[in-house]
């Protein structure tokens, strides 16, 4: 069980890091709306509209590191599984 928790902690941290990097590696807070500059077709004026999408930030990375750390710490409090002893059979 200890190894399962340690492997799960490593998988969570690697998956969160890869997702953070794949979505742009934003080094600020997570965003749910992203500003996009648009140009009005008729007047030619620039404006800002907001695109509804999730961009994970460093807080997302920190929360996943905290979750992985809790799992790794929990694995330290579990007893290691003892291997069953084999007794020779009498013939």
Biopython code that builds the backbone (N, CA, C, O; Angstrom):
import numpy as np
from Bio.PDB.StructureBuilder import StructureBuilder

atoms = [
    (1, "UNK", "N", (0.819, -1.191, 0.000)),
    (1, "UNK", "CA", (0.000, 0.000, 0.000)),
    (1, "UNK", "C", (0.867, 1.260, 0.000)),
    (1, "UNK", "O", (0.504, 2.289, -0.571)),
    (2, "UNK", "N", (2.024, 1.148, 0.658)),
    (2, "UNK", "CA", (2.919, 2.311, 0.704)),
    (2, "UNK", "C", (3.387, 2.682, -0.690)),
    (2, "UNK", "O", (3.393, 3.853, -1.069)),
    (3, "UNK", "N", (3.776, 1.675, -1.444)),
    (3, "UNK", "CA", (4.274, 1.940, -2.793)),
    (3, "UNK", "C", (3.177, 2.478, -3.701)),
    (3, "UNK", "O", (3.437, 3.309, -4.571)),
    (4, "UNK", "N", (1.955, 2.006, -3.499)),
    (4, "UNK", "CA", (0.835, 2.483, -4.312)),
    (4, "UNK", "C", (0.624, 3.977, -4.084)),
    (4, "UNK", "O", (0.424, 4.731, -5.036)),
    (5, "UNK", "N", (0.668, 4.403, -2.820)),
    (5, "UNK", "CA", (0.489, 5.823, -2.518)),
    (5, "UNK", "C", (1.636, 6.667, -3.071)),
    (5, "UNK", "O", (1.409, 7.768, -3.573)),
    (6, "UNK", "N", (2.850, 6.163, -2.984)),
    (6, "UNK", "CA", (3.991, 6.906, -3.522)),
    (6, "UNK", "C", (3.918, 7.024, -5.043)),
    (6, "UNK", "O", (4.217, 8.076, -5.607)),
    (7, "UNK", "N", (3.522, 5.946, -5.695)),
    (7, "UNK", "CA", (3.384, 5.983, -7.153)),
    (7, "UNK", "C", (2.250, 6.913, -7.550)),
    (7, "UNK", "O", (2.376, 7.667, -8.516)),
    (8, "UNK", "N", (1.141, 6.870, -6.814)),
    (8, "UNK", "CA", (0.014, 7.761, -7.091)),
    (8, "UNK", "C", (0.410, 9.227, -6.902)),
    (8, "UNK", "O", (-0.001, 10.084, -7.685)),
    (9, "UNK", "N", (1.198, 9.516, -5.878)),
    (9, "UNK", "CA", (1.672, 10.885, -5.653)),
    (9, "UNK", "C", (2.550, 11.347, -6.811)),
    (9, "UNK", "O", (2.432, 12.484, -7.267)),
    (10, "UNK", "N", (3.425, 10.474, -7.283)),
    (10, "UNK", "CA", (4.295, 10.837, -8.407)),
    (10, "UNK", "C", (3.492, 11.038, -9.685)),
    (10, "UNK", "O", (3.778, 11.953, -10.458)),
    (11, "UNK", "N", (2.490, 10.193, -9.915)),
    (11, "UNK", "CA", (1.656, 10.325, -11.115)),
    (11, "UNK", "C", (0.861, 11.628, -11.078)),
    (11, "UNK", "O", (0.750, 12.315, -12.094)),
    (12, "UNK", "N", (0.310, 11.970, -9.918)),
    (12, "UNK", "CA", (-0.445, 13.226, -9.790)),
    (12, "UNK", "C", (0.452, 14.416, -10.087)),
    (12, "UNK", "O", (0.054, 15.327, -10.814)),
    (13, "UNK", "N", (1.647, 14.417, -9.536)),
    (13, "UNK", "CA", (2.548, 15.555, -9.746)),
    (13, "UNK", "C", (3.004, 15.653, -11.200)),
    (13, "UNK", "O", (3.062, 16.747, -11.761)),
    (14, "UNK", "N", (3.327, 14.514, -11.810)),
    (14, "UNK", "CA", (3.761, 14.548, -13.210)),
    (14, "UNK", "C", (2.622, 14.954, -14.141)),
    (14, "UNK", "O", (2.827, 15.738, -15.068)),
    (15, "UNK", "N", (1.422, 14.425, -13.901)),
    (15, "UNK", "CA", (0.280, 14.767, -14.755)),
    (15, "UNK", "C", (-0.069, 16.245, -14.634)),
    (15, "UNK", "O", (-0.354, 16.899, -15.637)),
    (16, "UNK", "N", (-0.047, 16.772, -13.417)),
    (16, "UNK", "CA", (-0.360, 18.191, -13.226)),
    (16, "UNK", "C", (0.700, 19.073, -13.872)),
    (16, "UNK", "O", (0.374, 20.097, -14.473)),
    (17, "UNK", "N", (1.963, 18.685, -13.754)),
    (17, "UNK", "CA", (3.039, 19.472, -14.367)),
    (17, "UNK", "C", (2.938, 19.454, -15.889)),
    (17, "UNK", "O", (3.115, 20.486, -16.536)),
    (18, "UNK", "N", (2.658, 18.294, -16.456)),
    (18, "UNK", "CA", (2.527, 18.203, -17.909)),
    (18, "UNK", "C", (1.322, 18.989, -18.412)),
    (18, "UNK", "O", (1.394, 19.635, -19.457)),
    (19, "UNK", "N", (0.212, 18.938, -17.673)),
    (19, "UNK", "CA", (-0.982, 19.701, -18.061)),
    (19, "UNK", "C", (-0.706, 21.199, -17.983)),
    (19, "UNK", "O", (-1.122, 21.961, -18.855)),
    (20, "UNK", "N", (-0.003, 21.613, -16.934)),
    (20, "UNK", "CA", (0.346, 23.031, -16.768)),
    (20, "UNK", "C", (1.243, 23.501, -17.909)),
    (20, "UNK", "O", (1.035, 24.579, -18.467)),
    (21, "UNK", "N", (2.237, 22.692, -18.252)),
    (21, "UNK", "CA", (3.136, 23.058, -19.352)),
    (21, "UNK", "C", (2.424, 23.031, -20.701)),
    (21, "UNK", "O", (2.650, 23.907, -21.536)),
    (22, "UNK", "N", (1.566, 22.036, -20.922)),
    (22, "UNK", "CA", (0.876, 21.907, -22.206)),
    (22, "UNK", "C", (-0.123, 23.032, -22.436)),
    (22, "UNK", "O", (-0.408, 23.391, -23.579)),
    (23, "UNK", "N", (-0.652, 23.585, -21.360)),
    (23, "UNK", "CA", (-1.633, 24.659, -21.523)),
    (23, "UNK", "C", (-0.998, 26.040, -21.452)),
    (23, "UNK", "O", (-1.706, 27.035, -21.298)),
    (24, "UNK", "N", (0.301, 26.115, -21.561)),
    (24, "UNK", "CA", (0.954, 27.415, -21.678)),
    (24, "UNK", "C", (1.892, 27.767, -20.547)),
    (24, "UNK", "O", (2.655, 28.723, -20.686)),
    (25, "UNK", "N", (1.884, 27.060, -19.446)),
    (25, "UNK", "CA", (2.794, 27.353, -18.345)),
    (25, "UNK", "C", (2.611, 28.760, -17.784)),
    (25, "UNK", "O", (3.585, 29.489, -17.599)),
    (26, "UNK", "N", (1.356, 29.145, -17.514)),
    (26, "UNK", "CA", (1.053, 30.488, -17.017)),
    (26, "UNK", "C", (1.651, 30.664, -15.621)),
    (26, "UNK", "O", (1.368, 29.871, -14.723)),
    (27, "UNK", "N", (2.478, 31.701, -15.434)),
    (27, "UNK", "CA", (3.173, 31.903, -14.167)),
    (27, "UNK", "C", (2.464, 32.882, -13.238)),
    (27, "UNK", "O", (3.104, 33.544, -12.422)),
    (28, "UNK", "N", (1.154, 32.971, -13.361)),
    (28, "UNK", "CA", (0.354, 33.803, -12.463)),
    (28, "UNK", "C", (-0.730, 32.942, -11.838)),
    (28, "UNK", "O", (-0.599, 31.721, -11.753)),
    (29, "UNK", "N", (-1.802, 33.592, -11.401)),
    (29, "UNK", "CA", (-2.942, 32.863, -10.870)),
    (29, "UNK", "C", (-3.691, 32.169, -12.004)),
    (29, "UNK", "O", (-3.588, 32.570, -13.163)),
    (30, "UNK", "N", (-4.434, 31.139, -11.664)),
    (30, "UNK", "CA", (-5.267, 30.455, -12.657)),
    (30, "UNK", "C", (-6.339, 31.406, -13.165)),
    (30, "UNK", "O", (-6.835, 32.255, -12.424)),
    (31, "UNK", "N", (-6.688, 31.255, -14.426)),
    (31, "UNK", "CA", (-7.688, 32.120, -15.035)),
    (31, "UNK", "C", (-8.802, 31.266, -15.625)),
    (31, "UNK", "O", (-8.558, 30.191, -16.172)),
    (32, "UNK", "N", (-10.028, 31.763, -15.505)),
    (32, "UNK", "CA", (-11.158, 31.096, -16.144)),
    (32, "UNK", "C", (-11.650, 31.885, -17.342)),
    (32, "UNK", "O", (-12.414, 31.369, -18.158)),
    (33, "UNK", "N", (-11.217, 33.134, -17.453)),
    (33, "UNK", "CA", (-11.544, 33.977, -18.612)),
    (33, "UNK", "C", (-10.247, 34.629, -19.084)),
    (33, "UNK", "O", (-9.495, 35.191, -18.288)),
    (34, "UNK", "N", (-10.001, 34.544, -20.379)),
    (34, "UNK", "CA", (-8.761, 35.069, -20.951)),
    (34, "UNK", "C", (-9.096, 36.258, -21.850)),
    (34, "UNK", "O", (-9.946, 36.135, -22.732)),
    (35, "UNK", "N", (-8.439, 37.418, -21.643)),
    (35, "UNK", "CA", (-8.712, 38.573, -22.506)),
    (35, "UNK", "C", (-8.141, 38.368, -23.910)),
    (35, "UNK", "O", (-7.016, 37.897, -24.079)),
    (36, "UNK", "N", (-8.948, 38.736, -24.916)),
    (36, "UNK", "CA", (-8.541, 38.614, -26.317)),
    (36, "UNK", "C", (-8.814, 39.952, -26.997)),
    (36, "UNK", "O", (-9.924, 40.478, -26.916)),
    (37, "UNK", "N", (-7.791, 40.508, -27.675)),
    (37, "UNK", "CA", (-7.994, 41.760, -28.403)),
    (37, "UNK", "C", (-8.744, 41.475, -29.698)),
    (37, "UNK", "O", (-8.389, 40.569, -30.453)),
    (38, "UNK", "N", (-9.786, 42.265, -29.941)),
    (38, "UNK", "CA", (-10.554, 42.132, -31.179)),
    (38, "UNK", "C", (-10.649, 43.497, -31.851)),
    (38, "UNK", "O", (-10.624, 44.536, -31.192)),
    (39, "UNK", "N", (-10.756, 43.469, -33.161)),
    (39, "UNK", "CA", (-10.890, 44.698, -33.945)),
    (39, "UNK", "C", (-12.281, 44.705, -34.566)),
    (39, "UNK", "O", (-12.691, 43.743, -35.216)),
    (40, "UNK", "N", (-12.999, 45.805, -34.357)),
    (40, "UNK", "CA", (-14.335, 45.955, -34.935)),
    (40, "UNK", "C", (-14.204, 46.056, -36.446)),
    (40, "UNK", "O", (-13.388, 46.829, -36.948)),
    (41, "UNK", "N", (-15.002, 45.280, -37.175)),
    (41, "UNK", "CA", (-14.890, 45.238, -38.635)),
    (41, "UNK", "C", (-15.336, 46.537, -39.290)),
    (41, "UNK", "O", (-14.806, 46.913, -40.336)),
    (42, "UNK", "N", (-16.285, 47.218, -38.702)),
    (42, "UNK", "CA", (-16.838, 48.425, -39.319)),
    (42, "UNK", "C", (-16.003, 49.653, -38.985)),
    (42, "UNK", "O", (-15.591, 50.392, -39.880)),
    (43, "UNK", "N", (-15.751, 49.872, -37.690)),
    (43, "UNK", "CA", (-15.068, 51.101, -37.274)),
    (43, "UNK", "C", (-13.558, 50.955, -37.202)),
    (43, "UNK", "O", (-12.844, 51.955, -37.268)),
    (44, "UNK", "N", (-13.056, 49.738, -37.069)),
    (44, "UNK", "CA", (-11.620, 49.522, -36.957)),
    (44, "UNK", "C", (-11.088, 49.754, -35.552)),
    (44, "UNK", "O", (-9.873, 49.755, -35.353)),
    (45, "UNK", "N", (-11.962, 49.951, -34.572)),
    (45, "UNK", "CA", (-11.544, 50.172, -33.188)),
    (45, "UNK", "C", (-11.180, 48.847, -32.527)),
    (45, "UNK", "O", (-11.790, 47.810, -32.785)),
    (46, "UNK", "N", (-10.169, 48.917, -31.670)),
    (46, "UNK", "CA", (-9.763, 47.726, -30.931)),
    (46, "UNK", "C", (-10.546, 47.647, -29.632)),
    (46, "UNK", "O", (-10.822, 48.661, -28.991)),
    (47, "UNK", "N", (-10.891, 46.455, -29.265)),
    (47, "UNK", "CA", (-11.593, 46.221, -28.008)),
    (47, "UNK", "C", (-11.117, 44.912, -27.402)),
    (47, "UNK", "O", (-10.414, 44.131, -28.043)),
    (48, "UNK", "N", (-11.507, 44.692, -26.176)),
    (48, "UNK", "CA", (-11.122, 43.460, -25.491)),
    (48, "UNK", "C", (-12.382, 42.657, -25.203)),
    (48, "UNK", "O", (-13.328, 43.153, -24.590)),
    (49, "UNK", "N", (-12.376, 41.420, -25.654)),
    (49, "UNK", "CA", (-13.437, 40.477, -25.305)),
    (49, "UNK", "C", (-12.796, 39.364, -24.484)),
    (49, "UNK", "O", (-11.577, 39.189, -24.496)),
    (50, "UNK", "N", (-13.618, 38.629, -23.784)),
    (50, "UNK", "CA", (-13.094, 37.582, -22.917)),
    (50, "UNK", "C", (-13.518, 36.221, -23.435)),
    (50, "UNK", "O", (-14.688, 35.982, -23.735)),
    (51, "UNK", "N", (-12.537, 35.338, -23.532)),
    (51, "UNK", "CA", (-12.754, 33.970, -23.981)),
    (51, "UNK", "C", (-12.891, 33.089, -22.740)),
    (51, "UNK", "O", (-12.029, 33.126, -21.862)),
    (52, "UNK", "N", (-13.958, 32.303, -22.656)),
    (52, "UNK", "CA", (-14.197, 31.435, -21.497)),
    (52, "UNK", "C", (-13.394, 30.148, -21.648)),
    (52, "UNK", "O", (-13.793, 29.244, -22.383)),
    (53, "UNK", "N", (-12.265, 30.065, -20.952)),
    (53, "UNK", "CA", (-11.459, 28.844, -20.923)),
    (53, "UNK", "C", (-10.608, 28.846, -19.665)),
    (53, "UNK", "O", (-10.379, 29.895, -19.063)),
    (54, "UNK", "N", (-10.149, 27.685, -19.276)),
    (54, "UNK", "CA", (-9.353, 27.549, -18.058)),
    (54, "UNK", "C", (-7.877, 27.519, -18.412)),
    (54, "UNK", "O", (-7.442, 26.725, -19.246)),
    (55, "UNK", "N", (-7.113, 28.392, -17.769)),
    (55, "UNK", "CA", (-5.660, 28.417, -17.919)),
    (55, "UNK", "C", (-5.076, 28.200, -16.524)),
    (55, "UNK", "O", (-5.178, 29.086, -15.676)),
    (56, "UNK", "N", (-4.463, 27.036, -16.267)),
    (56, "UNK", "CA", (-3.929, 26.781, -14.932)),
    (56, "UNK", "C", (-2.703, 27.643, -14.653)),
    (56, "UNK", "O", (-1.864, 27.866, -15.525)),
    (57, "UNK", "N", (-2.625, 28.115, -13.431)),
    (57, "UNK", "CA", (-1.500, 28.947, -13.016)),
    (57, "UNK", "C", (-0.655, 28.229, -11.979)),
    (57, "UNK", "O", (-0.755, 27.015, -11.802)),
    (58, "UNK", "N", (0.177, 28.999, -11.299)),
    (58, "UNK", "CA", (1.048, 28.413, -10.290)),
    (58, "UNK", "C", (0.264, 27.899, -9.087)),
    (58, "UNK", "O", (0.725, 26.988, -8.401)),
    (59, "UNK", "N", (-0.910, 28.465, -8.819)),
    (59, "UNK", "CA", (-1.721, 27.955, -7.719)),
    (59, "UNK", "C", (-2.224, 26.541, -8.011)),
    (59, "UNK", "O", (-2.336, 25.724, -7.097)),
    (60, "UNK", "N", (-2.527, 26.249, -9.272)),
    (60, "UNK", "CA", (-2.918, 24.896, -9.679)),
    (60, "UNK", "C", (-1.756, 23.929, -9.454)),
    (60, "UNK", "O", (-1.942, 22.818, -8.957)),
    (61, "UNK", "N", (-0.565, 24.370, -9.828)),
    (61, "UNK", "CA", (0.626, 23.539, -9.651)),
    (61, "UNK", "C", (0.918, 23.325, -8.164)),
    (61, "UNK", "O", (1.297, 22.229, -7.750)),
    (62, "UNK", "N", (0.740, 24.375, -7.371)),
    (62, "UNK", "CA", (0.965, 24.263, -5.932)),
    (62, "UNK", "C", (-0.040, 23.349, -5.251)),
    (62, "UNK", "O", (0.321, 22.583, -4.358)),
    (63, "UNK", "N", (-1.297, 23.423, -5.667)),
    (63, "UNK", "CA", (-2.326, 22.557, -5.081)),
    (63, "UNK", "C", (-2.068, 21.094, -5.416)),
    (63, "UNK", "O", (-2.276, 20.216, -4.578)),
    (64, "UNK", "N", (-1.619, 20.831, -6.630)),
    (64, "UNK", "CA", (-1.321, 19.443, -6.991)),
    (64, "UNK", "C", (-0.070, 18.954, -6.261)),
    (64, "UNK", "O", (0.012, 17.778, -5.907)),
    (65, "UNK", "N", (0.898, 19.833, -6.032)),
    (65, "UNK", "CA", (2.082, 19.449, -5.257)),
    (65, "UNK", "C", (1.699, 19.170, -3.807)),
    (65, "UNK", "O", (2.245, 18.260, -3.184)),
    (66, "UNK", "N", (0.768, 19.947, -3.274)),
    (66, "UNK", "CA", (0.292, 19.714, -1.908)),
    (66, "UNK", "C", (-0.429, 18.372, -1.809)),
    (66, "UNK", "O", (-0.225, 17.629, -0.849)),
    (67, "UNK", "N", (-1.266, 18.060, -2.791)),
    (67, "UNK", "CA", (-1.977, 16.777, -2.794)),
    (67, "UNK", "C", (-0.997, 15.612, -2.900)),
    (67, "UNK", "O", (-1.155, 14.601, -2.216)),
    (68, "UNK", "N", (0.008, 15.751, -3.749)),
    (68, "UNK", "CA", (1.014, 14.695, -3.887)),
    (68, "UNK", "C", (1.819, 14.559, -2.597)),
    (68, "UNK", "O", (2.164, 13.447, -2.195)),
    (69, "UNK", "N", (2.115, 15.672, -1.954)),
    (69, "UNK", "CA", (2.850, 15.633, -0.688)),
    (69, "UNK", "C", (2.058, 14.971, 0.420)),
    (69, "UNK", "O", (2.623, 14.236, 1.230)),
    (70, "UNK", "N", (0.756, 15.220, 0.469)),
    (70, "UNK", "CA", (-0.093, 14.583, 1.481)),
    (70, "UNK", "C", (-0.122, 13.075, 1.268)),
    (70, "UNK", "O", (-0.049, 12.312, 2.232)),
    (71, "UNK", "N", (-0.226, 12.638, 0.019)),
    (71, "UNK", "CA", (-0.213, 11.195, -0.256)),
    (71, "UNK", "C", (1.134, 10.571, 0.108)),
    (71, "UNK", "O", (1.184, 9.479, 0.674)),
    (72, "UNK", "N", (2.218, 11.262, -0.218)),
    (72, "UNK", "CA", (3.545, 10.735, 0.107)),
    (72, "UNK", "C", (3.747, 10.682, 1.621)),
    (72, "UNK", "O", (4.337, 9.733, 2.137)),
    (73, "UNK", "N", (3.262, 11.693, 2.326)),
    (73, "UNK", "CA", (3.377, 11.706, 3.782)),
    (73, "UNK", "C", (2.508, 10.618, 4.404)),
    (73, "UNK", "O", (2.908, 9.985, 5.382)),
    (74, "UNK", "N", (1.330, 10.400, 3.848)),
    (74, "UNK", "CA", (0.449, 9.347, 4.362)),
    (74, "UNK", "C", (1.080, 7.973, 4.180)),
    (74, "UNK", "O", (0.861, 7.075, 4.993)),
    (75, "UNK", "N", (1.854, 7.806, 3.129)),
    (75, "UNK", "CA", (2.494, 6.510, 2.903)),
    (75, "UNK", "C", (3.559, 6.220, 3.956)),
    (75, "UNK", "O", (3.864, 5.058, 4.223)),
    (76, "UNK", "N", (4.120, 7.255, 4.549)),
    (76, "UNK", "CA", (5.150, 7.055, 5.567)),
    (76, "UNK", "C", (4.562, 6.527, 6.873)),
    (76, "UNK", "O", (5.276, 5.915, 7.668)),
    (77, "UNK", "N", (3.260, 6.759, 7.104)),
    (77, "UNK", "CA", (2.639, 6.323, 8.345)),
    (77, "UNK", "C", (2.067, 4.917, 8.265)),
    (77, "UNK", "O", (1.632, 4.371, 9.279)),
    (78, "UNK", "N", (2.061, 4.325, 7.087)),
    (78, "UNK", "CA", (1.564, 2.959, 6.942)),
    (78, "UNK", "C", (2.677, 1.971, 7.247)),
    (78, "UNK", "O", (3.847, 2.221, 6.957)),
    (79, "UNK", "N", (2.297, 0.854, 7.833)),
    (79, "UNK", "CA", (3.282, -0.187, 8.125)),
    (79, "UNK", "C", (3.666, -0.896, 6.836)),
    (79, "UNK", "O", (2.817, -1.114, 5.972)),
    (80, "UNK", "N", (4.930, -1.254, 6.700)),
    (80, "UNK", "CA", (5.296, -2.042, 5.516)),
    (80, "UNK", "C", (4.678, -3.435, 5.624)),
    (80, "UNK", "O", (4.569, -4.002, 6.711)),
    (81, "UNK", "N", (4.283, -3.962, 4.494)),
    (81, "UNK", "CA", (3.680, -5.291, 4.500)),
    (81, "UNK", "C", (4.766, -6.321, 4.755)),
    (81, "UNK", "O", (5.830, -6.298, 4.136)),
    (82, "UNK", "N", (4.475, -7.221, 5.675)),
    (82, "UNK", "CA", (5.449, -8.267, 5.963)),
    (82, "UNK", "C", (5.255, -9.407, 4.972)),
    (82, "UNK", "O", (4.133, -9.726, 4.577)),
    (83, "UNK", "N", (6.344, -9.998, 4.591)),
    (83, "UNK", "CA", (6.259, -11.127, 3.664)),
    (83, "UNK", "C", (5.942, -12.382, 4.469)),
    (83, "UNK", "O", (6.500, -12.580, 5.548)),
    (84, "UNK", "N", (5.065, -13.219, 3.964)),
    (84, "UNK", "CA", (4.729, -14.439, 4.710)),
    (84, "UNK", "C", (5.943, -15.372, 4.779)),
    (84, "UNK", "O", (6.667, -15.552, 3.800)),
    (85, "UNK", "N", (6.139, -15.948, 5.944)),
    (85, "UNK", "CA", (7.269, -16.875, 6.099)),
    (85, "UNK", "C", (6.836, -18.253, 5.629)),
    (85, "UNK", "O", (5.710, -18.689, 5.868)),
    (86, "UNK", "N", (7.744, -18.915, 4.965)),
    (86, "UNK", "CA", (7.453, -20.255, 4.451)),
    (86, "UNK", "C", (8.098, -21.274, 5.389)),
    (86, "UNK", "O", (9.298, -21.236, 5.658)),
    (87, "UNK", "N", (7.277, -22.160, 5.863)),
    (87, "UNK", "CA", (7.787, -23.218, 6.721)),
    (87, "UNK", "C", (7.988, -24.465, 5.873)),
    (87, "UNK", "O", (7.132, -24.825, 5.064)),
    (88, "UNK", "N", (9.109, -25.109, 6.062)),
    (88, "UNK", "CA", (9.323, -26.333, 5.278)),
    (88, "UNK", "C", (8.309, -27.405, 5.698)),
    (88, "UNK", "O", (7.987, -27.553, 6.877)),
    (89, "UNK", "N", (7.834, -28.121, 4.735)),
    (89, "UNK", "CA", (6.855, -29.177, 5.027)),
    (89, "UNK", "C", (7.585, -30.436, 5.454)),
    (89, "UNK", "O", (8.664, -30.757, 4.956)),
    (90, "UNK", "N", (6.983, -31.120, 6.364)),
    (90, "UNK", "CA", (7.575, -32.370, 6.834)),
    (90, "UNK", "C", (7.088, -33.512, 5.952)),
    (90, "UNK", "O", (5.901, -33.604, 5.637)),
    (91, "UNK", "N", (8.003, -34.370, 5.563)),
    (91, "UNK", "CA", (7.640, -35.515, 4.724)),
    (91, "UNK", "C", (7.536, -36.756, 5.530)),
    (91, "UNK", "O", (7.239, -37.820, 4.989)),
]
sb = StructureBuilder()
sb.init_structure("model")
sb.init_model(0)
sb.init_chain("A")
sb.init_seg("    ")
for serial, (resi, resn, name, xyz) in enumerate(atoms, 1):
    if name == "N":
        sb.init_residue(resn, " ", resi, " ")
    sb.init_atom(name, np.array(xyz, "f"), 0.0, 1.0, " ", f" {name:<3s}", serial, name[0])
structure = sb.get_structure()
